[in-house]
């Protein structure tokens, strides 16, 4: 899963919704909320339930878990190389012509045989130890990647969930806008009857109402689309909607920035996996060097054979053998240089992972800090814009303001409400991104 792409996609979706609401299209039909299928028919879930569904159904988690299983089986195979090997062979033959049996010194047409043999490597130049270390580090790297996938999946679910909450709040904002525009149209018509407004003012108010209805319809469509985005994030087919109580809260207690950086450098999954990969390549280099050392193995067996069954003639064997490679066409050198090159690449990847981690941390913390600093200001702007609209309506009633002033106040209030939602959304996305980087929850 590419978590950054999921975040960017959700942010773009929210931005498109805001842009459509800010620049509505005229000349379209404007059905209201009650003509759209209600979201009450869609299954609603809490954030905790959505995360639990993702843990059980997300395809990326299944893929990462399979990779971890493979790494563990590789470790088991590495342990098995320290154990002796054993095999059992047996045979039976029958022919139409008699043949000399060297065991019984007679002629027979049948022959029975069985052999039990085994062998064990006594010394192989530390290749098994290096292979075991490499396999164990592979398990560490796969475990870290699995944990990273878990938190990236959690991030994707949170992005989709909070995006659905944000689109629902935008529907509320657009519904309030429609109501205000209806009130304004009624108010302007009353002023026209009193001779305090013009026919043009009424027409402008009607256009504003139509635009508000179009924006509401677009917001409802985005709300419906967000239910399928949330279902995709958790790995289900049917749409899911946030529970009614869900909100873009800003109640997470943030640790100190230096503490967060220290936590990330010590245990961030991306860095842990890069470090494990780097150490595994060092073990591979050591394994490649061991090809220059001699090997020693012990083998033995026990055999039965005769023309009668059960066989009575038995024999045993025991051998100790060793080898020292002198020249193999530069194959060892090529393997060693390849292992060293991969080690250098892994070290570079580890450094790149740390640099990327620091950059991602700064970006996530910057998003959170900017959102925290702007949320209170955005809330104040909403209150001030609402008061400004009330004052402008009164000034318009007294003939001290034009319809353009009234329109401007309406636009300012709506934009302030949208900005407040955006700031809260950015805060939640920043928290989710930071938790995915750290590989742990802040709360």
C-alpha positions in Angstrom: 0.0 0.0 0.0 1.2 3.4 -0.9 0.0 5.5 2.1 1.1 8.8 0.7 -1.0 8.2 -2.5 -4.0 7.4 -0.3 -3.6 10.7 1.7 -3.1 12.7 -1.5 -6.1 11.1 -3.1 -8.3 12.0 -0.2 -7.0 15.5 0.0 -7.6 16.0 -3.7 -11.1 14.6 -3.4 -11.8 17.1 -0.6 -10.2 19.9 -2.5 -12.3 19.2 -5.6 -15.4 19.2 -3.4 -14.5 22.6 -2.0 -13.7 24.0 -5.5 -17.0 22.8 -6.8 -18.9 24.3 -3.9 -17.0 27.6 -4.3 -17.7 27.8 -8.1 -21.1 26.3 -8.7 -22.4 25.7 -12.2 -25.5 27.4 -13.4 -28.2 25.9 -15.6 -28.4 22.5 -14.0 -31.2 20.7 -12.2 -31.0 21.2 -8.5 -32.8 18.3 -6.7 -32.7 18.7 -2.9 -31.5 16.3 -0.2 -34.7 14.4 0.1 -34.5 13.3 -3.6 -31.1 11.6 -3.0 -31.0 8.1 -1.4 -30.5 8.6 2.3 -27.2 7.4 3.9 -29.3 5.8 6.7 -29.5 2.7 4.4 -25.7 2.4 4.5 -24.0 0.5 7.3 -22.5 2.9 9.8 -19.4 2.1 11.7 -17.2 3.7 14.3 -13.5 4.4 13.6 -12.6 1.4 15.9 -14.9 -0.9 14.0 -13.5 0.3 10.7 -10.0 -0.4 11.8 -11.0 -3.9 13.0 -12.6 -4.6 9.7 -9.4 -3.5 7.9 -7.3 -5.8 10.0 -9.5 -8.7 9.0 -10.1 -7.8 5.3 -7.4 -5.5 3.9 -5.6 -7.2 1.0 -2.3 -5.4 1.7 -2.2 -6.9 5.2 -2.7 -10.4 3.8 0.1 -9.9 1.4 2.5 -8.6 4.0 1.5 -11.4 6.4 2.3 -14.0 3.7 5.7 -12.4 3.2 6.4 -12.7 6.9 5.4 -16.4 6.8 7.9 -17.0 4.0 10.6 -15.3 6.0 9.9 -17.5 9.0 10.0 -20.7 6.8 13.3 -19.6 5.5 14.6 -19.3 9.1 13.3 -22.8 9.8 15.2 -24.1 6.8 18.3 -22.4 8.0 18.0 -24.1 11.4 17.4 -27.4 9.6 20.8 -27.2 7.9 22.4 -27.9 11.3 20.6 -31.3 11.6 21.7 -34.5 10.0 20.0 -35.8 6.9 18.6 -39.3 6.7 17.1 -41.4 3.9 15.7 -44.9 3.5 15.9 -46.8 0.2 14.5 -50.2 -0.6 14.0 -52.4 -3.6 12.7 -55.6 -5.0 13.4 -57.3 -8.3 12.2 -60.4 -10.1 13.3 -61.8 -13.5 12.5 -64.8 -15.7 16.1 -66.0 -15.8 18.2 -66.8 -12.8 21.3 -64.8 -12.0 24.2 -65.2 -9.6 23.6 -63.8 -6.2 27.1 -62.7 -4.9 25.8 -62.7 -1.4 24.5 -66.3 -1.2 26.9 -67.6 -3.9 23.9 -69.2 -5.7 21.4 -68.5 -8.5 18.1 -66.7 -7.8 15.4 -64.9 -9.7 14.4 -62.5 -6.9 16.3 -60.0 -4.9 15.4 -57.9 -1.8 17.3 -54.9 -0.5 17.0 -52.0 1.9 19.4 -49.3 3.0 19.3 -46.6 5.8 21.8 -43.9 5.3 22.5 -40.5 6.9 25.0 -37.7 6.8 25.9 -34.5 8.7 28.1 -31.5 7.8 30.7 -31.1 10.5 32.2 -27.9 9.1 31.3 -25.8 6.1 33.3 -22.7 6.7 30.6 -21.0 8.8 28.2 -20.9 5.9 25.3 -22.3 7.9 25.8 -19.8 10.7 25.8 -16.9 8.3 22.8 -18.2 6.5 20.9 -18.6 9.8 21.8 -15.0 10.8 20.7 -13.7 7.4 17.4 -15.6 7.7 16.8 -14.3 11.2 17.5 -10.7 10.1 15.1 -11.4 7.2 12.4 -12.2 9.7 13.1 -9.0 11.6 12.9 -7.0 8.4 9.6 -8.7 7.3 8.2 -8.2 10.8 9.0 -4.5 10.6 7.5 -4.2 7.1 4.4 -6.0 8.4 4.1 -3.5 11.2 4.6 -0.7 8.8 1.8 -2.1 6.6 -0.5 -2.3 9.6 -0.1 1.3 10.4 -0.2 2.4 6.8 -3.5 0.5 6.5 -4.7 2.2 9.6 -3.7 5.5 8.2 -5.6 4.8 4.9 -8.7 3.9 6.9 -8.5 7.0 9.0 -8.0 9.2 6.0 -11.1 7.6 4.3 -13.1 7.8 7.6 -12.3 11.4 8.3 -12.8 12.3 4.7 -16.3 10.8 5.0 -16.9 12.8 8.2 -15.6 16.0 6.4 -17.9 15.5 3.4 -20.8 15.0 5.7 -20.0 18.2 7.5 -19.7 19.9 4.1 -23.2 18.7 3.3 -24.4 20.4 6.4 -22.6 23.6 5.5 -24.2 23.6 2.0 -27.6 22.8 3.5 -27.2 25.8 5.8 -26.2 27.9 2.8 -29.3 26.9 0.9 -31.4 27.8 3.9 -29.7 31.2 4.2 -30.2 31.8 0.5 -33.9 31.0 0.8 -34.2 33.3 3.7 -32.3 36.0 1.7 -34.5 35.6 -1.3 -37.6 35.9 0.9 -36.1 39.0 2.6 -35.2 40.7 -0.7 -38.7 40.1 -2.0 -40.1 41.8 1.1 -37.7 44.7 0.5 -38.8 44.9 -3.1 -42.5 45.2 -2.0 -41.4 48.0 0.3 -39.6 49.7 -2.5 -36.2 49.3 -0.8 -34.8 46.8 -3.4 -34.8 46.3 -7.1 -35.9 43.5 -9.4 -32.2 42.9 -10.1 -31.6 42.2 -6.4 -34.4 39.5 -6.5 -32.9 37.9 -9.6 -29.4 37.9 -8.1 -30.8 36.3 -5.0 -32.5 33.6 -7.0 -29.3 32.8 -8.9 -27.5 32.5 -5.6 -30.1 30.1 -4.3 -29.8 28.0 -7.5 -26.0 27.9 -7.1 -26.4 26.9 -3.5 -28.7 24.0 -4.5 -26.2 22.8 -7.1 -23.4 22.9 -4.5 -25.5 20.9 -2.1 -26.2 18.3 -4.7 -22.5 18.0 -5.4 -21.7 17.7 -1.7 -24.3 14.9 -1.4 -22.7 13.0 -4.3 -19.3 13.4 -2.7 -20.7 12.1 0.6 -22.1 9.1 -1.1 -18.8 8.5 -2.9 -16.9 8.7 0.4 -18.8 5.7 1.7 -17.4 3.5 -1.1 -13.9 5.0 -0.5 -14.2 3.9 3.1 -15.3 0.4 2.1 -12.4 0.1 -0.2 -10.0 1.1 2.5 -11.2 -1.6 4.9 -11.5 -4.3 2.1 -15.3 -4.6 1.8 -17.6 -4.3 -1.1 -20.6 -2.7 0.5 -20.5 1.0 1.3 -19.7 2.2 4.9 -20.5 5.5 6.6 -19.2 7.0 9.8 -21.4 6.9 12.8 -23.5 9.9 13.5 -21.4 10.8 16.6 -18.1 10.9 14.6 -16.5 14.3 14.4 -13.2 15.9 13.4 -11.9 16.1 16.9 -8.7 17.8 18.0 -8.1 16.2 21.4 -4.8 14.2 20.8 -2.1 15.0 23.3 1.1 15.6 21.3 4.5 14.6 22.8 7.5 16.9 22.5 8.9 17.2 19.0 12.3 15.9 20.1 10.7 13.0 21.9 8.8 12.1 18.7 12.0 12.2 16.6 13.8 10.0 19.2 10.9 7.5 19.1 11.0 7.4 15.3 14.8 6.9 15.1 14.6 4.1 17.6 11.6 2.1 16.3 10.0 3.5 13.1 9.2 0.4 11.0 10.7 1.8 7.8 14.0 2.4 9.5 13.9 -0.9 11.4 13.4 -2.9 8.2 16.2 -1.0 6.4 18.6 -1.7 9.3 17.7 -5.4 9.3 18.2 -5.6 5.5 21.6 -3.9 5.9 22.7 -6.3 8.6 21.4 -9.3 6.5 23.6 -8.2 3.6 26.6 -8.1 5.9 25.8 -11.7 6.9 25.6 -12.6 3.2 29.1 -11.1 2.6 30.4 -13.3 5.5 28.8 -16.3 3.9 30.3 -15.5 0.5 33.8 -15.3 2.1 33.3 -18.7 3.8 33.4 -20.3 0.3 37.2 -20.0 0.6 37.3 -22.3 3.6 37.3 -26.2 3.6 34.3 -28.3 4.4 34.0 -31.6 6.3 31.1 -34.1 6.4 30.4 -37.4 8.0 28.1 -40.0 6.4 27.2 -43.6 7.2 24.6 -46.3 6.5 23.2 -49.7 7.2 22.1 -52.1 4.5 20.2 -55.4 4.1 20.2 -57.5 0.9 19.4 -61.2 0.0 17.4 -63.3 -2.4 15.2 -64.4 0.4 12.8 -62.3 2.5 13.4 -61.0 5.1 17.0 -60.3 4.1 19.6 -61.7 6.5 22.8 -60.3 5.0 23.7 -57.0 6.6 26.4 -54.5 6.0 27.4 -51.1 7.3 29.5 -48.2 6.2 31.0 -45.1 7.7 32.9 -42.4 5.9 34.5 -39.0 6.7 35.1 -36.7 3.8 36.3 -33.2 3.2 37.0 -30.8 0.4 38.9 -27.6 -0.1 38.0 -25.6 -3.2 41.1 -24.4 -5.0 39.7 -22.8 -8.2 36.1 -22.6 -9.6 36.4 -20.2 -12.5 36.1 -17.1 -10.3 32.6 -18.1 -9.2 33.5 -17.4 -5.5 34.9 -14.0 -6.4 31.8 -13.0 -8.3 29.6 -14.1 -5.4 31.7 -12.1 -3.0 31.7 -9.0 -5.0 28.0 -9.2 -5.6 27.3 -9.7 -1.9 29.6 -6.7 -1.1 27.8 -4.5 -3.7 24.4 -5.5 -2.2 25.7 -4.6 1.2 26.8 -1.2 0.0 23.3 -0.7 -1.6 21.6 -1.7 1.7 23.7 0.7 3.7 22.8 3.5 1.2 19.1 2.5 1.5 19.4 2.6 5.3 20.7 6.1 5.2 18.1 7.2 2.6 15.4 5.7 4.9 16.6 7.8 7.8 16.7 10.9 5.7 13.2 10.2 4.4 12.0 9.5 7.9 13.2 12.9 9.2 11.6 14.7 6.2 8.3 12.8 6.7 8.3 13.6 10.4 8.9 17.3 9.8 6.1 17.4 7.2 3.6 15.6 9.5 4.5 17.7 12.5 4.3 20.8 10.4 0.9 19.9 9.2 -0.3 19.2 12.8 1.2 22.4 14.2 -0.2 24.6 11.4 -3.7 23.0 11.9 -3.5 23.5 15.7 -2.5 27.2 15.2 -5.3 27.8 12.7 -8.2 26.0 14.1 -9.0 28.5 16.8 -8.6 31.4 14.2 -10.9 29.6 11.8 -13.5 29.2 14.5 -13.3 32.9 15.3 -13.6 33.7 11.6 -16.8 31.7 11.4 -18.2 33.6 14.3 -17.1 37.0 12.9 -18.4 36.1 9.4 -21.8 35.1 10.9 -22.0 38.4 12.7 -20.9 40.3 9.6 -23.7 38.7 7.6 -26.2 39.7 10.3 -25.0 43.3 10.2 -24.9 43.4 6.4 -28.5 42.2 6.3 -29.6 45.0 8.6 -27.6 47.6 6.6 -29.2 46.3 3.4 -32.7 46.6 5.1 -31.8 50.2 5.9 -30.6 50.9 2.4 -26.9 51.3 3.5 -25.6 48.2 1.6 -26.1 46.7 -1.8 -27.0 43.2 -2.9 -23.3 42.7 -3.7 -22.4 43.4 -0.1 -25.0 40.8 1.0 -23.6 38.3 -1.5 -20.1 38.9 -0.3 -21.1 38.3 3.3 -22.8 35.0 2.3 -19.7 33.8 0.5 -17.4 34.8 3.3 -19.4 32.9 5.9 -19.5 29.8 3.7 -15.8 29.9 3.0 -15.1 30.4 6.7 -17.1 27.3 7.6 -15.4 25.3 4.9 -11.9 26.5 6.0 -12.7 25.3 9.6 -13.6 21.8 8.3 -10.4 21.8 6.2 -8.2 22.8 9.2 -9.7 20.0 11.4 -9.4 17.5 8.6 -5.7 18.5 8.1 -5.2 17.9 11.8 -6.6 14.4 11.8 -4.7 13.5 8.6 -1.5 14.8 10.2 -2.0 12.7 13.3 -2.7 9.6 11.2 0.4 10.2 9.1 2.6 10.7 12.2 1.3 7.5 13.7 2.0 5.6 10.5 5.6 6.9 10.5 6.2 6.1 14.2 4.5 2.6 13.9 2.7 3.3 17.2 -0.4 5.3 18.3 -0.1 8.6 20.1 -3.0 7.6 22.4 
